[in-house]
């Protein structure tokens, strides 16, 4: 069955999230999702933190 998977998926059920908060809920969590989905099995939390700080410096985590 594994040969049928095309890739990972991240979902947000918006029944309890107001529309104006959706991006603020999704974007910060996408970094962790991407790290788990596309990194090798030998994940390095320090490397993840470094990449996350670069995104923060670029304004990625600004409030929406």
PDBQT receptor file of N, H, CA, C and O in Angstrom, charges set to zero:
ATOM      1  N   UNK A   1       0.813  -1.199   0.000  1.00  0.00    +0.000 N 
ATOM      2  CA  UNK A   1       0.000   0.000   0.000  1.00  0.00    +0.000 C 
ATOM      3  C   UNK A   1       0.858   1.265   0.000  1.00  0.00    +0.000 C 
ATOM      4  O   UNK A   1       0.399   2.306  -0.471  1.00  0.00    +0.000 OA
ATOM      5  N   UNK A   2       2.080   1.207   0.510  1.00  0.00    +0.000 N 
ATOM      6  H   UNK A   2       2.452   0.361   0.893  1.00  0.00    +0.000 HD
ATOM      7  CA  UNK A   2       2.948   2.372   0.567  1.00  0.00    +0.000 C 
ATOM      8  C   UNK A   2       3.265   2.971  -0.790  1.00  0.00    +0.000 C 
ATOM      9  O   UNK A   2       3.608   4.150  -0.881  1.00  0.00    +0.000 OA
ATOM     10  N   UNK A   3       3.156   2.171  -1.856  1.00  0.00    +0.000 N 
ATOM     11  H   UNK A   3       2.878   1.213  -1.782  1.00  0.00    +0.000 HD
ATOM     12  CA  UNK A   3       3.446   2.692  -3.183  1.00  0.00    +0.000 C 
ATOM     13  C   UNK A   3       2.344   3.606  -3.708  1.00  0.00    +0.000 C 
ATOM     14  O   UNK A   3       2.499   4.208  -4.770  1.00  0.00    +0.000 OA
ATOM     15  N   UNK A   4       1.248   3.716  -2.990  1.00  0.00    +0.000 N 
ATOM     16  H   UNK A   4       1.122   3.226  -2.127  1.00  0.00    +0.000 HD
ATOM     17  CA  UNK A   4       0.130   4.578  -3.404  1.00  0.00    +0.000 C 
ATOM     18  C   UNK A   4       0.216   5.982  -2.807  1.00  0.00    +0.000 C 
ATOM     19  O   UNK A   4      -0.536   6.869  -3.211  1.00  0.00    +0.000 OA
ATOM     20  N   UNK A   5       1.107   6.192  -1.869  1.00  0.00    +0.000 N 
ATOM     21  H   UNK A   5       1.719   5.472  -1.541  1.00  0.00    +0.000 HD
ATOM     22  CA  UNK A   5       1.220   7.498  -1.220  1.00  0.00    +0.000 C 
ATOM     23  C   UNK A   5       2.022   8.447  -2.097  1.00  0.00    +0.000 C 
ATOM     24  O   UNK A   5       3.105   8.104  -2.570  1.00  0.00    +0.000 OA
ATOM     25  N   UNK A   6       1.488   9.628  -2.308  1.00  0.00    +0.000 N 
ATOM     26  H   UNK A   6       0.608   9.907  -1.924  1.00  0.00    +0.000 HD
ATOM     27  CA  UNK A   6       2.182  10.632  -3.112  1.00  0.00    +0.000 C 
ATOM     28  C   UNK A   6       3.009  11.573  -2.256  1.00  0.00    +0.000 C 
ATOM     29  O   UNK A   6       4.015  12.108  -2.723  1.00  0.00    +0.000 OA
ATOM     30  N   UNK A   7       2.607  11.784  -1.020  1.00  0.00    +0.000 N 
ATOM     31  H   UNK A   7       1.789  11.350  -0.641  1.00  0.00    +0.000 HD
ATOM     32  CA  UNK A   7       3.341  12.691  -0.156  1.00  0.00    +0.000 C 
ATOM     33  C   UNK A   7       2.571  12.976   1.112  1.00  0.00    +0.000 C 
ATOM     34  O   UNK A   7       1.452  12.497   1.294  1.00  0.00    +0.000 OA
ATOM     35  N   UNK A   8       3.169  13.752   1.978  1.00  0.00    +0.000 N 
ATOM     36  H   UNK A   8       4.078  14.142   1.830  1.00  0.00    +0.000 HD
ATOM     37  CA  UNK A   8       2.543  14.060   3.266  1.00  0.00    +0.000 C 
ATOM     38  C   UNK A   8       1.436  15.106   3.129  1.00  0.00    +0.000 C 
ATOM     39  O   UNK A   8       1.336  15.796   2.115  1.00  0.00    +0.000 OA
ATOM     40  N   UNK A   9       0.623  15.206   4.155  1.00  0.00    +0.000 N 
ATOM     41  H   UNK A   9       0.705  14.645   4.979  1.00  0.00    +0.000 HD
ATOM     42  CA  UNK A   9      -0.460  16.185   4.172  1.00  0.00    +0.000 C 
ATOM     43  C   UNK A   9      -0.596  16.761   5.579  1.00  0.00    +0.000 C 
ATOM     44  O   UNK A   9      -0.507  16.037   6.571  1.00  0.00    +0.000 OA
ATOM     45  N   UNK A  10      -0.807  18.041   5.649  1.00  0.00    +0.000 N 
ATOM     46  H   UNK A  10      -0.879  18.630   4.843  1.00  0.00    +0.000 HD
ATOM     47  CA  UNK A  10      -1.074  18.711   6.925  1.00  0.00    +0.000 C 
ATOM     48  C   UNK A  10      -2.477  19.303   6.842  1.00  0.00    +0.000 C 
ATOM     49  O   UNK A  10      -2.810  19.989   5.876  1.00  0.00    +0.000 OA
ATOM     50  N   UNK A  11      -3.280  19.042   7.832  1.00  0.00    +0.000 N 
ATOM     51  H   UNK A  11      -3.011  18.484   8.617  1.00  0.00    +0.000 HD
ATOM     52  CA  UNK A  11      -4.670  19.496   7.812  1.00  0.00    +0.000 C 
ATOM     53  C   UNK A  11      -4.956  20.420   8.993  1.00  0.00    +0.000 C 
ATOM     54  O   UNK A  11      -4.332  20.322  10.050  1.00  0.00    +0.000 OA
ATOM     55  N   UNK A  12      -5.898  21.300   8.786  1.00  0.00    +0.000 N 
ATOM     56  H   UNK A  12      -6.405  21.379   7.928  1.00  0.00    +0.000 HD
ATOM     57  CA  UNK A  12      -6.394  22.148   9.865  1.00  0.00    +0.000 C 
ATOM     58  C   UNK A  12      -7.919  22.135   9.764  1.00  0.00    +0.000 C 
ATOM     59  O   UNK A  12      -8.489  22.555   8.757  1.00  0.00    +0.000 OA
ATOM     60  N   UNK A  13      -8.554  21.658  10.797  1.00  0.00    +0.000 N 
ATOM     61  H   UNK A  13      -8.091  21.317  11.615  1.00  0.00    +0.000 HD
ATOM     62  CA  UNK A  13     -10.008  21.671  10.837  1.00  0.00    +0.000 C 
ATOM     63  C   UNK A  13     -10.430  23.029  11.375  1.00  0.00    +0.000 C 
ATOM     64  O   UNK A  13     -10.116  23.380  12.512  1.00  0.00    +0.000 OA
ATOM     65  N   UNK A  14     -11.133  23.779  10.565  1.00  0.00    +0.000 N 
ATOM     66  H   UNK A  14     -11.388  23.494   9.641  1.00  0.00    +0.000 HD
ATOM     67  CA  UNK A  14     -11.414  25.174  10.879  1.00  0.00    +0.000 C 
ATOM     68  C   UNK A  14     -12.739  25.389  11.603  1.00  0.00    +0.000 C 
ATOM     69  O   UNK A  14     -13.182  26.528  11.747  1.00  0.00    +0.000 OA
ATOM     70  N   UNK A  15     -13.366  24.334  12.052  1.00  0.00    +0.000 N 
ATOM     71  H   UNK A  15     -13.006  23.409  11.935  1.00  0.00    +0.000 HD
ATOM     72  CA  UNK A  15     -14.627  24.507  12.772  1.00  0.00    +0.000 C 
ATOM     73  C   UNK A  15     -14.446  25.333  14.040  1.00  0.00    +0.000 C 
ATOM     74  O   UNK A  15     -15.366  26.035  14.461  1.00  0.00    +0.000 OA
ATOM     75  N   UNK A  16     -13.277  25.254  14.644  1.00  0.00    +0.000 N 
ATOM     76  H   UNK A  16     -12.530  24.684  14.302  1.00  0.00    +0.000 HD
ATOM     77  CA  UNK A  16     -13.047  25.968  15.899  1.00  0.00    +0.000 C 
ATOM     78  C   UNK A  16     -12.060  27.125  15.754  1.00  0.00    +0.000 C 
ATOM     79  O   UNK A  16     -11.672  27.740  16.747  1.00  0.00    +0.000 OA
ATOM     80  N   UNK A  17     -11.652  27.422  14.515  1.00  0.00    +0.000 N 
ATOM     81  H   UNK A  17     -11.967  26.923  13.709  1.00  0.00    +0.000 HD
ATOM     82  CA  UNK A  17     -10.693  28.505  14.279  1.00  0.00    +0.000 C 
ATOM     83  C   UNK A  17     -11.367  29.590  13.452  1.00  0.00    +0.000 C 
ATOM     84  O   UNK A  17     -11.828  29.317  12.344  1.00  0.00    +0.000 OA
ATOM     85  N   UNK A  18     -11.435  30.820  13.968  1.00  0.00    +0.000 N 
ATOM     86  H   UNK A  18     -11.061  31.041  14.868  1.00  0.00    +0.000 HD
ATOM     87  CA  UNK A  18     -12.015  31.908  13.167  1.00  0.00    +0.000 C 
ATOM     88  C   UNK A  18     -11.186  32.139  11.902  1.00  0.00    +0.000 C 
ATOM     89  O   UNK A  18      -9.967  31.966  11.912  1.00  0.00    +0.000 OA
ATOM     90  N   UNK A  19     -11.838  32.521  10.839  1.00  0.00    +0.000 N 
ATOM     91  H   UNK A  19     -12.828  32.662  10.831  1.00  0.00    +0.000 HD
ATOM     92  CA  UNK A  19     -11.165  32.684   9.548  1.00  0.00    +0.000 C 
ATOM     93  C   UNK A  19      -9.949  33.607   9.630  1.00  0.00    +0.000 C 
ATOM     94  O   UNK A  19      -8.932  33.341   8.990  1.00  0.00    +0.000 OA
ATOM     95  N   UNK A  20     -10.040  34.678  10.401  1.00  0.00    +0.000 N 
ATOM     96  H   UNK A  20     -10.866  34.894  10.921  1.00  0.00    +0.000 HD
ATOM     97  CA  UNK A  20      -8.925  35.622  10.471  1.00  0.00    +0.000 C 
ATOM     98  C   UNK A  20      -7.716  35.049  11.222  1.00  0.00    +0.000 C 
ATOM     99  O   UNK A  20      -6.656  35.674  11.214  1.00  0.00    +0.000 OA
ATOM    100  N   UNK A  21      -7.837  33.890  11.868  1.00  0.00    +0.000 N 
ATOM    101  H   UNK A  21      -8.698  33.382  11.875  1.00  0.00    +0.000 HD
ATOM    102  CA  UNK A  21      -6.732  33.275  12.607  1.00  0.00    +0.000 C 
ATOM    103  C   UNK A  21      -6.127  32.063  11.898  1.00  0.00    +0.000 C 
ATOM    104  O   UNK A  21      -5.164  31.482  12.399  1.00  0.00    +0.000 OA
ATOM    105  N   UNK A  22      -6.669  31.671  10.746  1.00  0.00    +0.000 N 
ATOM    106  H   UNK A  22      -7.451  32.143  10.339  1.00  0.00    +0.000 HD
ATOM    107  CA  UNK A  22      -6.213  30.458  10.075  1.00  0.00    +0.000 C 
ATOM    108  C   UNK A  22      -4.723  30.538   9.734  1.00  0.00    +0.000 C 
ATOM    109  O   UNK A  22      -3.971  29.621  10.064  1.00  0.00    +0.000 OA
ATOM    110  N   UNK A  23      -4.291  31.596   9.094  1.00  0.00    +0.000 N 
ATOM    111  H   UNK A  23      -4.902  32.341   8.827  1.00  0.00    +0.000 HD
ATOM    112  CA  UNK A  23      -2.879  31.706   8.704  1.00  0.00    +0.000 C 
ATOM    113  C   UNK A  23      -1.965  31.728   9.924  1.00  0.00    +0.000 C 
ATOM    114  O   UNK A  23      -0.882  31.144   9.895  1.00  0.00    +0.000 OA
ATOM    115  N   UNK A  24      -2.384  32.387  10.982  1.00  0.00    +0.000 N 
ATOM    116  H   UNK A  24      -3.264  32.861  11.006  1.00  0.00    +0.000 HD
ATOM    117  CA  UNK A  24      -1.576  32.433  12.197  1.00  0.00    +0.000 C 
ATOM    118  C   UNK A  24      -1.455  31.053  12.832  1.00  0.00    +0.000 C 
ATOM    119  O   UNK A  24      -0.462  30.770  13.503  1.00  0.00    +0.000 OA
ATOM    120  N   UNK A  25      -2.438  30.202  12.634  1.00  0.00    +0.000 N 
ATOM    121  H   UNK A  25      -3.245  30.432  12.089  1.00  0.00    +0.000 HD
ATOM    122  CA  UNK A  25      -2.389  28.838  13.166  1.00  0.00    +0.000 C 
ATOM    123  C   UNK A  25      -1.551  27.925  12.283  1.00  0.00    +0.000 C 
ATOM    124  O   UNK A  25      -0.826  27.069  12.789  1.00  0.00    +0.000 OA
ATOM    125  N   UNK A  26      -1.642  28.098  10.975  1.00  0.00    +0.000 N 
ATOM    126  H   UNK A  26      -2.231  28.794  10.564  1.00  0.00    +0.000 HD
ATOM    127  CA  UNK A  26      -1.011  27.175  10.036  1.00  0.00    +0.000 C 
ATOM    128  C   UNK A  26       0.483  27.452   9.836  1.00  0.00    +0.000 C 
ATOM    129  O   UNK A  26       1.302  26.541   9.959  1.00  0.00    +0.000 OA
ATOM    130  N   UNK A  27       0.836  28.681   9.536  1.00  0.00    +0.000 N 
ATOM    131  H   UNK A  27       0.171  29.421   9.436  1.00  0.00    +0.000 HD
ATOM    132  CA  UNK A  27       2.203  28.963   9.111  1.00  0.00    +0.000 C 
ATOM    133  C   UNK A  27       3.285  28.580  10.123  1.00  0.00    +0.000 C 
ATOM    134  O   UNK A  27       4.272  27.965   9.720  1.00  0.00    +0.000 OA
ATOM    135  N   UNK A  28       3.161  28.902  11.393  1.00  0.00    +0.000 N 
ATOM    136  H   UNK A  28       2.360  29.402  11.720  1.00  0.00    +0.000 HD
ATOM    137  CA  UNK A  28       4.230  28.500  12.310  1.00  0.00    +0.000 C 
ATOM    138  C   UNK A  28       4.392  26.984  12.416  1.00  0.00    +0.000 C 
ATOM    139  O   UNK A  28       5.498  26.497  12.654  1.00  0.00    +0.000 OA
ATOM    140  N   UNK A  29       3.330  26.253  12.246  1.00  0.00    +0.000 N 
ATOM    141  H   UNK A  29       2.432  26.649  12.052  1.00  0.00    +0.000 HD
ATOM    142  CA  UNK A  29       3.385  24.794  12.380  1.00  0.00    +0.000 C 
ATOM    143  C   UNK A  29       3.921  24.116  11.127  1.00  0.00    +0.000 C 
ATOM    144  O   UNK A  29       4.360  22.967  11.185  1.00  0.00    +0.000 OA
ATOM    145  N   UNK A  30       3.890  24.808  10.001  1.00  0.00    +0.000 N 
ATOM    146  H   UNK A  30       3.533  25.741   9.953  1.00  0.00    +0.000 HD
ATOM    147  CA  UNK A  30       4.369  24.201   8.767  1.00  0.00    +0.000 C 
ATOM    148  C   UNK A  30       5.864  23.905   8.807  1.00  0.00    +0.000 C 
ATOM    149  O   UNK A  30       6.320  22.971   8.148  1.00  0.00    +0.000 OA
ATOM    150  N   UNK A  31       6.624  24.669   9.554  1.00  0.00    +0.000 N 
ATOM    151  H   UNK A  31       6.253  25.428  10.090  1.00  0.00    +0.000 HD
ATOM    152  CA  UNK A  31       8.060  24.379   9.641  1.00  0.00    +0.000 C 
ATOM    153  C   UNK A  31       8.290  23.022  10.287  1.00  0.00    +0.000 C 
ATOM    154  O   UNK A  31       9.099  22.234   9.797  1.00  0.00    +0.000 OA
ATOM    155  N   UNK A  32       7.595  22.742  11.371  1.00  0.00    +0.000 N 
ATOM    156  H   UNK A  32       6.938  23.382  11.768  1.00  0.00    +0.000 HD
ATOM    157  CA  UNK A  32       7.744  21.446  12.040  1.00  0.00    +0.000 C 
ATOM    158  C   UNK A  32       7.207  20.318  11.160  1.00  0.00    +0.000 C 
ATOM    159  O   UNK A  32       7.803  19.243  11.100  1.00  0.00    +0.000 OA
ATOM    160  N   UNK A  33       6.101  20.553  10.489  1.00  0.00    +0.000 N 
ATOM    161  H   UNK A  33       5.617  21.427  10.538  1.00  0.00    +0.000 HD
ATOM    162  CA  UNK A  33       5.550  19.543   9.585  1.00  0.00    +0.000 C 
ATOM    163  C   UNK A  33       6.539  19.212   8.474  1.00  0.00    +0.000 C 
ATOM    164  O   UNK A  33       6.805  18.042   8.200  1.00  0.00    +0.000 OA
ATOM    165  N   UNK A  34       7.076  20.232   7.846  1.00  0.00    +0.000 N 
ATOM    166  H   UNK A  34       6.861  21.183   8.069  1.00  0.00    +0.000 HD
ATOM    167  CA  UNK A  34       8.032  20.020   6.760  1.00  0.00    +0.000 C 
ATOM    168  C   UNK A  34       9.272  19.295   7.258  1.00  0.00    +0.000 C 
ATOM    169  O   UNK A  34       9.810  18.430   6.565  1.00  0.00    +0.000 OA
ATOM    170  N   UNK A  35       9.721  19.638   8.438  1.00  0.00    +0.000 N 
ATOM    171  H   UNK A  35       9.284  20.341   9.001  1.00  0.00    +0.000 HD
ATOM    172  CA  UNK A  35      10.898  18.976   9.012  1.00  0.00    +0.000 C 
ATOM    173  C   UNK A  35      10.648  17.481   9.156  1.00  0.00    +0.000 C 
ATOM    174  O   UNK A  35      11.506  16.671   8.805  1.00  0.00    +0.000 OA
ATOM    175  N   UNK A  36       9.502  17.116   9.661  1.00  0.00    +0.000 N 
ATOM    176  H   UNK A  36       8.805  17.774   9.946  1.00  0.00    +0.000 HD
ATOM    177  CA  UNK A  36       9.172  15.692   9.848  1.00  0.00    +0.000 C 
ATOM    178  C   UNK A  36       8.902  14.998   8.517  1.00  0.00    +0.000 C 
ATOM    179  O   UNK A  36       9.269  13.837   8.334  1.00  0.00    +0.000 OA
ATOM    180  N   UNK A  37       8.269  15.697   7.601  1.00  0.00    +0.000 N 
ATOM    181  H   UNK A  37       7.971  16.640   7.749  1.00  0.00    +0.000 HD
ATOM    182  CA  UNK A  37       7.860  15.080   6.343  1.00  0.00    +0.000 C 
ATOM    183  C   UNK A  37       9.016  14.859   5.380  1.00  0.00    +0.000 C 
ATOM    184  O   UNK A  37       9.057  13.844   4.684  1.00  0.00    +0.000 OA
ATOM    185  N   UNK A  38       9.952  15.792   5.332  1.00  0.00    +0.000 N 
ATOM    186  H   UNK A  38       9.919  16.616   5.898  1.00  0.00    +0.000 HD
ATOM    187  CA  UNK A  38      10.965  15.726   4.284  1.00  0.00    +0.000 C 
ATOM    188  C   UNK A  38      12.393  15.575   4.783  1.00  0.00    +0.000 C 
ATOM    189  O   UNK A  38      13.308  15.462   3.967  1.00  0.00    +0.000 OA
ATOM    190  N   UNK A  39      12.611  15.569   6.050  1.00  0.00    +0.000 N 
ATOM    191  H   UNK A  39      11.868  15.660   6.712  1.00  0.00    +0.000 HD
ATOM    192  CA  UNK A  39      13.966  15.361   6.556  1.00  0.00    +0.000 C 
ATOM    193  C   UNK A  39      14.280  13.876   6.616  1.00  0.00    +0.000 C 
ATOM    194  O   UNK A  39      13.389  13.027   6.595  1.00  0.00    +0.000 OA
ATOM    195  N   UNK A  40      15.546  13.596   6.690  1.00  0.00    +0.000 N 
ATOM    196  H   UNK A  40      16.269  14.286   6.707  1.00  0.00    +0.000 HD
ATOM    197  CA  UNK A  40      15.951  12.204   6.837  1.00  0.00    +0.000 C 
ATOM    198  C   UNK A  40      15.570  11.707   8.227  1.00  0.00    +0.000 C 
ATOM    199  O   UNK A  40      15.176  12.494   9.087  1.00  0.00    +0.000 OA
ATOM    200  N   UNK A  41      15.683  10.447   8.435  1.00  0.00    +0.000 N 
ATOM    201  H   UNK A  41      16.002   9.807   7.736  1.00  0.00    +0.000 HD
ATOM    202  CA  UNK A  41      15.330   9.855   9.727  1.00  0.00    +0.000 C 
ATOM    203  C   UNK A  41      16.249  10.364  10.842  1.00  0.00    +0.000 C 
ATOM    204  O   UNK A  41      15.863  10.362  12.010  1.00  0.00    +0.000 OA
ATOM    205  N   UNK A  42      17.441  10.792  10.493  1.00  0.00    +0.000 N 
ATOM    206  H   UNK A  42      17.755  10.794   9.543  1.00  0.00    +0.000 HD
ATOM    207  CA  UNK A  42      18.382  11.323  11.487  1.00  0.00    +0.000 C 
ATOM    208  C   UNK A  42      18.156  12.821  11.657  1.00  0.00    +0.000 C 
ATOM    209  O   UNK A  42      19.010  13.628  11.290  1.00  0.00    +0.000 OA
ATOM    210  N   UNK A  43      17.028  13.183  12.202  1.00  0.00    +0.000 N 
ATOM    211  H   UNK A  43      16.334  12.528  12.500  1.00  0.00    +0.000 HD
ATOM    212  CA  UNK A  43      16.700  14.602  12.387  1.00  0.00    +0.000 C 
ATOM    213  C   UNK A  43      17.589  15.215  13.459  1.00  0.00    +0.000 C 
ATOM    214  O   UNK A  43      17.938  14.575  14.451  1.00  0.00    +0.000 OA
ATOM    215  N   UNK A  44      17.939  16.460  13.231  1.00  0.00    +0.000 N 
ATOM    216  H   UNK A  44      17.656  16.980  12.425  1.00  0.00    +0.000 HD
ATOM    217  CA  UNK A  44      18.775  17.175  14.173  1.00  0.00    +0.000 C 
ATOM    218  C   UNK A  44      18.009  18.414  14.629  1.00  0.00    +0.000 C 
ATOM    219  O   UNK A  44      17.815  19.351  13.854  1.00  0.00    +0.000 OA
ATOM    220  N   UNK A  45      17.581  18.414  15.877  1.00  0.00    +0.000 N 
ATOM    221  H   UNK A  45      17.739  17.653  16.506  1.00  0.00    +0.000 HD
ATOM    222  CA  UNK A  45      16.771  19.517  16.390  1.00  0.00    +0.000 C 
ATOM    223  C   UNK A  45      17.523  20.845  16.339  1.00  0.00    +0.000 C 
ATOM    224  O   UNK A  45      16.913  21.886  16.095  1.00  0.00    +0.000 OA
ATOM    225  N   UNK A  46      18.822  20.827  16.563  1.00  0.00    +0.000 N 
ATOM    226  H   UNK A  46      19.318  19.981  16.761  1.00  0.00    +0.000 HD
ATOM    227  CA  UNK A  46      19.617  22.058  16.478  1.00  0.00    +0.000 C 
ATOM    228  C   UNK A  46      19.589  22.664  15.089  1.00  0.00    +0.000 C 
ATOM    229  O   UNK A  46      19.482  23.882  14.947  1.00  0.00    +0.000 OA
ATOM    230  N   UNK A  47      19.682  21.833  14.062  1.00  0.00    +0.000 N 
ATOM    231  H   UNK A  47      19.769  20.843  14.177  1.00  0.00    +0.000 HD
ATOM    232  CA  UNK A  47      19.603  22.324  12.682  1.00  0.00    +0.000 C 
ATOM    233  C   UNK A  47      18.219  22.907  12.396  1.00  0.00    +0.000 C 
ATOM    234  O   UNK A  47      18.095  23.942  11.742  1.00  0.00    +0.000 OA
ATOM    235  N   UNK A  48      17.189  22.236  12.889  1.00  0.00    +0.000 N 
ATOM    236  H   UNK A  48      17.290  21.395  13.420  1.00  0.00    +0.000 HD
ATOM    237  CA  UNK A  48      15.826  22.741  12.718  1.00  0.00    +0.000 C 
ATOM    238  C   UNK A  48      15.683  24.112  13.379  1.00  0.00    +0.000 C 
ATOM    239  O   UNK A  48      15.120  25.031  12.783  1.00  0.00    +0.000 OA
ATOM    240  N   UNK A  49      16.182  24.255  14.593  1.00  0.00    +0.000 N 
ATOM    241  H   UNK A  49      16.639  23.509  15.078  1.00  0.00    +0.000 HD
ATOM    242  CA  UNK A  49      16.098  25.536  15.301  1.00  0.00    +0.000 C 
ATOM    243  C   UNK A  49      16.835  26.630  14.533  1.00  0.00    +0.000 C 
ATOM    244  O   UNK A  49      16.374  27.770  14.475  1.00  0.00    +0.000 OA
ATOM    245  N   UNK A  50      17.982  26.283  13.940  1.00  0.00    +0.000 N 
ATOM    246  H   UNK A  50      18.357  25.357  13.987  1.00  0.00    +0.000 HD
ATOM    247  CA  UNK A  50      18.744  27.261  13.152  1.00  0.00    +0.000 C 
ATOM    248  C   UNK A  50      17.931  27.712  11.938  1.00  0.00    +0.000 C 
ATOM    249  O   UNK A  50      17.834  28.907  11.662  1.00  0.00    +0.000 OA
ATOM    250  N   UNK A  51      17.351  26.760  11.219  1.00  0.00    +0.000 N 
ATOM    251  H   UNK A  51      17.430  25.789  11.443  1.00  0.00    +0.000 HD
ATOM    252  CA  UNK A  51      16.540  27.120  10.049  1.00  0.00    +0.000 C 
ATOM    253  C   UNK A  51      15.312  27.922  10.455  1.00  0.00    +0.000 C 
ATOM    254  O   UNK A  51      14.920  28.863   9.764  1.00  0.00    +0.000 OA
ATOM    255  N   UNK A  52      14.712  27.552  11.566  1.00  0.00    +0.000 N 
ATOM    256  H   UNK A  52      15.029  26.788  12.127  1.00  0.00    +0.000 HD
ATOM    257  CA  UNK A  52      13.536  28.277  12.050  1.00  0.00    +0.000 C 
ATOM    258  C   UNK A  52      13.898  29.719  12.409  1.00  0.00    +0.000 C 
ATOM    259  O   UNK A  52      13.121  30.634  12.136  1.00  0.00    +0.000 OA
ATOM    260  N   UNK A  53      15.062  29.930  13.016  1.00  0.00    +0.000 N 
ATOM    261  H   UNK A  53      15.693  29.186  13.238  1.00  0.00    +0.000 HD
ATOM    262  CA  UNK A  53      15.472  31.299  13.361  1.00  0.00    +0.000 C 
ATOM    263  C   UNK A  53      15.718  32.131  12.101  1.00  0.00    +0.000 C 
ATOM    264  O   UNK A  53      15.466  33.336  12.099  1.00  0.00    +0.000 OA
ATOM    265  N   UNK A  54      16.205  31.501  11.031  1.00  0.00    +0.000 N 
ATOM    266  H   UNK A  54      16.409  30.522  11.032  1.00  0.00    +0.000 HD
ATOM    267  CA  UNK A  54      16.369  32.219   9.766  1.00  0.00    +0.000 C 
ATOM    268  C   UNK A  54      15.020  32.653   9.207  1.00  0.00    +0.000 C 
ATOM    269  O   UNK A  54      14.885  33.765   8.696  1.00  0.00    +0.000 OA
ATOM    270  N   UNK A  55      14.027  31.784   9.303  1.00  0.00    +0.000 N 
ATOM    271  H   UNK A  55      14.137  30.881   9.719  1.00  0.00    +0.000 HD
ATOM    272  CA  UNK A  55      12.679  32.146   8.857  1.00  0.00    +0.000 C 
ATOM    273  C   UNK A  55      12.105  33.271   9.706  1.00  0.00    +0.000 C 
ATOM    274  O   UNK A  55      11.474  34.192   9.186  1.00  0.00    +0.000 OA
ATOM    275  N   UNK A  56      12.325  33.193  11.001  1.00  0.00    +0.000 N 
ATOM    276  H   UNK A  56      12.837  32.445  11.423  1.00  0.00    +0.000 HD
ATOM    277  CA  UNK A  56      11.843  34.252  11.902  1.00  0.00    +0.000 C 
ATOM    278  C   UNK A  56      12.490  35.585  11.528  1.00  0.00    +0.000 C 
ATOM    279  O   UNK A  56      11.814  36.613  11.504  1.00  0.00    +0.000 OA
ATOM    280  N   UNK A  57      13.792  35.579  11.236  1.00  0.00    +0.000 N 
ATOM    281  H   UNK A  57      14.342  34.743  11.255  1.00  0.00    +0.000 HD
ATOM    282  CA  UNK A  57      14.479  36.800  10.848  1.00  0.00    +0.000 C 
ATOM    283  C   UNK A  57      13.965  37.371   9.543  1.00  0.00    +0.000 C 
ATOM    284  O   UNK A  57      14.052  38.576   9.307  1.00  0.00    +0.000 OA
ATOM    285  N   UNK A  58      13.428  36.503   8.694  1.00  0.00    +0.000 N 
ATOM    286  H   UNK A  58      13.358  35.524   8.886  1.00  0.00    +0.000 HD
ATOM    287  CA  UNK A  58      12.875  36.957   7.409  1.00  0.00    +0.000 C 
ATOM    288  C   UNK A  58      11.419  37.397   7.538  1.00  0.00    +0.000 C 
ATOM    289  O   UNK A  58      10.796  37.770   6.544  1.00  0.00    +0.000 OA
ATOM    290  N   UNK A  59      10.871  37.357   8.758  1.00  0.00    +0.000 N 
ATOM    291  H   UNK A  59      11.378  37.054   9.566  1.00  0.00    +0.000 HD
ATOM    292  CA  UNK A  59       9.509  37.818   8.970  1.00  0.00    +0.000 C 
ATOM    293  C   UNK A  59       8.439  36.756   8.778  1.00  0.00    +0.000 C 
ATOM    294  O   UNK A  59       7.250  37.069   8.723  1.00  0.00    +0.000 OA
ATOM    295  N   UNK A  60       8.857  35.513   8.677  1.00  0.00    +0.000 N 
ATOM    296  H   UNK A  60       9.823  35.259   8.722  1.00  0.00    +0.000 HD
ATOM    297  CA  UNK A  60       7.910  34.436   8.435  1.00  0.00    +0.000 C 
ATOM    298  C   UNK A  60       6.888  34.268   9.550  1.00  0.00    +0.000 C 
ATOM    299  O   UNK A  60       5.760  33.853   9.284  1.00  0.00    +0.000 OA
ATOM    300  N   UNK A  61       7.246  34.574  10.772  1.00  0.00    +0.000 N 
ATOM    301  H   UNK A  61       8.162  34.911  10.988  1.00  0.00    +0.000 HD
ATOM    302  CA  UNK A  61       6.357  34.356  11.892  1.00  0.00    +0.000 C 
ATOM    303  C   UNK A  61       5.645  35.632  12.357  1.00  0.00    +0.000 C 
ATOM    304  O   UNK A  61       5.165  35.709  13.488  1.00  0.00    +0.000 OA
ATOM    305  N   UNK A  62       5.585  36.617  11.480  1.00  0.00    +0.000 N 
ATOM    306  H   UNK A  62       5.975  36.554  10.561  1.00  0.00    +0.000 HD
ATOM    307  CA  UNK A  62       4.868  37.837  11.840  1.00  0.00    +0.000 C 
ATOM    308  C   UNK A  62       3.389  37.531  12.026  1.00  0.00    +0.000 C 
ATOM    309  O   UNK A  62       2.855  36.634  11.374  1.00  0.00    +0.000 OA
ATOM    310  N   UNK A  63       2.739  38.251  12.890  1.00  0.00    +0.000 N 
ATOM    311  H   UNK A  63       3.173  38.980  13.420  1.00  0.00    +0.000 HD
ATOM    312  CA  UNK A  63       1.309  38.049  13.154  1.00  0.00    +0.000 C 
ATOM    313  C   UNK A  63       0.491  38.448  11.940  1.00  0.00    +0.000 C 
ATOM    314  O   UNK A  63       0.796  39.441  11.280  1.00  0.00    +0.000 OA
ATOM    315  N   UNK A  64      -0.534  37.686  11.648  1.00  0.00    +0.000 N 
ATOM    316  H   UNK A  64      -0.781  36.879  12.185  1.00  0.00    +0.000 HD
ATOM    317  CA  UNK A  64      -1.397  37.946  10.489  1.00  0.00    +0.000 C 
ATOM    318  C   UNK A  64      -2.685  38.576  10.929  1.00  0.00    +0.000 C 
ATOM    319  O   UNK A  64      -3.543  38.870  10.097  1.00  0.00    +0.000 OA
TER     320      UNK A  64
